Amino acid sequence: MTETTPDDDWAAQIEAQRRAKHEHFRDSARSPLPASMRGDAFPGLAYFDPDPAYRFVVPLHEHDEKETVTVETTADGEQTYRRWGEFRLEIDGETVTLQAYRPTDGADRFWVPFRDETSGETTYGAGRYLDLEPDRDRVDGEWVVDCNVAYNPTCAYNHAYECPLIPMENWLDVAIEAGEKKFPAEPAGADH
């Protein structure tokens, strides 16, 4: 009998989430892909193998003043967030800081977008996102910041979507070889 470890269970959960996303993109009428790229035409999604070195359980260092920031979007629009706090992570021996933003609509979740040294190479050029929710991503008062679940914004698959751009303060000088890679096809609507 093979014994499973917590890391095995965690990796199995990551793989299950990825399979569910694959099926949603390929088969769902709510897929961000146009119908012409679904079903048998779906090229699939690409990921780094799950790596526990990119999973962190850390405190959120809340800012005394939660400044409202305006974030530009891919469609020349704007969205507003509150810069709520920051996570301090050690990646490849270097301490990096990621700002956590809360939507101004009062939602109880955090948006943690980032660009890193893989952006434009093996991952989507504009960067990737993490979404943190208190009922799912908190352990003993600390947050689970798992870069293995970093995902591409919908505009990586279809230019018809409007996506917030990564604030420069979350552009990192390290490579985060975890989470979703570049979409292995040209995004729909790329001709404009």
C-alpha positions as CSV (number, residue, x, y, z in Angstrom):
1,M,0.0,0.0,0.0
2,T,1.3,3.4,-0.9
3,E,1.2,6.0,1.8
4,T,0.1,9.5,0.8
5,T,1.6,12.6,2.3
6,P,0.0,16.0,2.8
7,D,2.1,17.2,-0.2
8,D,0.6,14.4,-2.4
9,D,-3.0,15.4,-1.3
10,W,-2.1,19.0,-2.1
11,A,-0.7,18.2,-5.5
12,A,-3.7,16.0,-6.3
13,Q,-6.0,18.9,-5.5
14,I,-4.1,21.2,-7.8
15,E,-4.3,18.6,-10.6
16,A,-8.1,18.1,-10.0
17,Q,-8.6,21.9,-10.2
18,R,-6.6,22.0,-13.5
19,R,-8.7,19.1,-15.0
20,A,-11.9,20.9,-14.0
21,K,-10.7,24.1,-15.7
22,H,-9.7,22.2,-18.8
23,E,-13.1,20.7,-19.0
24,H,-14.8,24.1,-18.4
25,F,-12.8,25.8,-21.2
26,R,-13.3,22.9,-23.6
27,D,-17.0,22.1,-23.0
28,S,-18.8,24.9,-21.2
29,A,-21.0,27.5,-22.9
30,R,-19.5,29.9,-20.3
31,S,-16.0,29.2,-21.5
32,P,-14.0,32.4,-22.2
33,L,-13.1,30.9,-25.5
34,P,-15.2,31.5,-28.6
35,A,-17.1,28.4,-29.8
36,S,-14.7,27.8,-32.6
37,M,-11.9,27.0,-30.1
38,R,-13.9,24.7,-27.9
39,G,-14.5,21.0,-28.1
40,D,-12.1,19.1,-30.3
41,A,-10.4,22.4,-31.4
42,F,-9.4,23.2,-27.8
43,P,-5.6,23.3,-27.6
44,G,-5.6,22.7,-23.9
45,L,-3.9,24.6,-21.1
46,A,-0.3,24.4,-20.0
47,Y,1.1,24.4,-16.5
48,F,4.3,24.0,-14.5
49,D,4.3,20.8,-12.4
50,P,3.0,21.5,-8.8
51,D,6.0,22.5,-6.6
52,P,5.6,23.0,-2.9
53,A,8.5,25.5,-2.9
54,Y,6.0,28.0,-4.4
55,R,3.4,27.5,-1.7
56,F,3.6,29.9,1.2
57,V,1.7,30.2,4.5
58,V,2.4,33.8,5.6
59,P,0.8,36.7,7.4
60,L,-0.8,39.6,5.6
61,H,1.0,42.7,6.7
62,E,-1.9,45.2,6.6
63,H,-1.3,48.8,5.6
64,D,-2.2,51.4,8.2
65,E,-3.8,53.4,5.3
66,K,-5.6,51.4,2.8
67,E,-5.1,53.6,-0.2
68,T,-7.4,53.4,-3.2
69,V,-5.5,52.7,-6.4
70,T,-6.7,52.9,-10.0
71,V,-5.6,50.1,-12.2
72,E,-5.6,50.4,-16.0
73,T,-7.2,47.6,-18.1
74,T,-6.4,46.0,-21.4
75,A,-9.3,47.9,-23.0
76,D,-8.1,51.4,-21.9
77,G,-10.5,51.4,-19.0
78,E,-9.9,51.6,-15.2
79,Q,-10.8,49.6,-12.1
80,T,-10.3,50.6,-8.5
81,Y,-9.0,48.6,-5.6
82,R,-7.8,49.3,-2.1
83,R,-4.1,48.4,-1.4
84,W,-4.9,46.4,1.7
85,G,-1.6,44.8,2.7
86,E,1.4,42.9,1.5
87,F,2.8,39.4,1.6
88,R,6.5,38.9,2.0
89,L,7.7,35.7,0.4
90,E,11.1,34.1,0.0
91,I,11.7,32.8,-3.5
92,D,15.0,31.4,-4.5
93,G,16.7,33.0,-1.5
94,E,15.3,36.4,-2.3
95,T,12.6,38.2,-0.3
96,V,9.9,39.6,-2.5
97,T,6.8,41.7,-1.6
98,L,3.4,41.2,-3.2
99,Q,0.7,43.8,-2.6
100,A,-2.7,42.4,-1.9
101,Y,-5.7,44.4,-3.3
102,R,-9.3,44.3,-2.2
103,P,-12.0,45.3,-4.6
104,T,-13.7,48.6,-3.8
105,D,-17.1,46.9,-4.0
106,G,-16.6,45.6,-0.5
107,A,-15.9,42.0,-1.5
108,D,-14.1,40.0,1.2
109,R,-11.3,38.6,-1.0
110,F,-7.9,39.7,-2.2
111,W,-6.6,40.0,-5.7
112,V,-2.8,39.4,-5.9
113,P,-1.6,39.9,-9.4
114,F,2.1,39.7,-10.4
115,R,4.5,39.7,-13.3
116,D,7.8,37.9,-12.9
117,E,10.8,36.9,-14.9
118,T,8.8,34.2,-16.7
119,S,6.3,36.7,-18.1
120,G,6.5,36.9,-21.9
121,E,8.8,33.8,-21.9
122,T,7.0,30.7,-20.6
123,T,4.0,32.5,-19.1
124,Y,1.5,35.1,-20.3
125,G,3.3,38.4,-20.9
126,A,1.0,40.7,-19.0
127,G,1.3,38.6,-15.9
128,R,-0.9,36.3,-13.8
129,Y,-3.4,36.5,-10.9
130,L,-4.0,34.9,-7.6
131,D,-7.3,35.2,-5.8
132,L,-7.4,34.7,-2.0
133,E,-10.6,34.1,-0.1
134,P,-10.7,34.0,3.7
135,D,-12.8,30.9,4.0
136,R,-10.6,28.9,1.6
137,D,-7.1,30.4,1.9
138,R,-6.5,31.0,5.6
139,V,-4.8,28.6,8.1
140,D,-4.5,29.6,11.7
141,G,-4.7,33.3,11.0
142,E,-2.2,33.2,8.1
143,W,-2.8,33.1,4.4
144,V,-2.0,30.4,1.9
145,V,-0.3,32.2,-1.0
146,D,0.1,29.4,-3.5
147,C,1.7,30.4,-6.8
148,N,0.8,26.9,-8.2
149,V,-2.7,28.2,-8.7
150,A,-1.6,31.4,-10.4
151,Y,-3.8,31.8,-13.5
152,N,-3.9,33.8,-16.7
153,P,-6.5,36.6,-17.0
154,T,-9.3,35.9,-19.5
155,C,-7.7,38.3,-22.0
156,A,-4.9,35.7,-22.4
157,Y,-7.4,33.5,-24.3
158,N,-9.7,36.1,-25.9
159,H,-9.1,39.8,-26.5
160,A,-12.8,40.5,-26.2
161,Y,-12.3,40.5,-22.4
162,E,-11.2,43.5,-20.4
163,C,-8.6,42.6,-17.8
164,P,-6.9,44.8,-15.1
165,L,-3.1,45.2,-15.7
166,I,-0.6,44.3,-13.1
167,P,0.4,47.3,-11.0
168,M,4.2,47.9,-11.3
169,E,4.7,47.4,-7.6
170,N,4.0,43.7,-8.2
171,W,6.5,43.3,-11.0
172,L,9.0,40.9,-9.5
173,D,12.7,40.4,-10.4
174,V,12.5,36.6,-9.8
175,A,11.1,33.7,-11.8
176,I,8.0,32.1,-10.5
177,E,8.0,28.7,-12.3
178,A,4.6,27.7,-10.9
179,G,1.0,27.9,-12.0
180,E,-0.3,28.4,-15.5
181,K,1.9,28.9,-18.5
182,K,1.2,30.7,-21.8
183,F,-2.0,29.7,-23.6
184,P,-0.7,27.3,-26.4
185,A,-2.7,29.1,-29.1
186,E,-3.2,32.6,-30.4
187,P,-5.9,34.4,-28.3
188,A,-9.1,34.9,-30.1
189,G,-9.6,38.4,-31.5
190,A,-5.8,38.8,-31.9
191,D,-6.3,40.4,-35.3
192,H,-7.3,43.8,-33.9
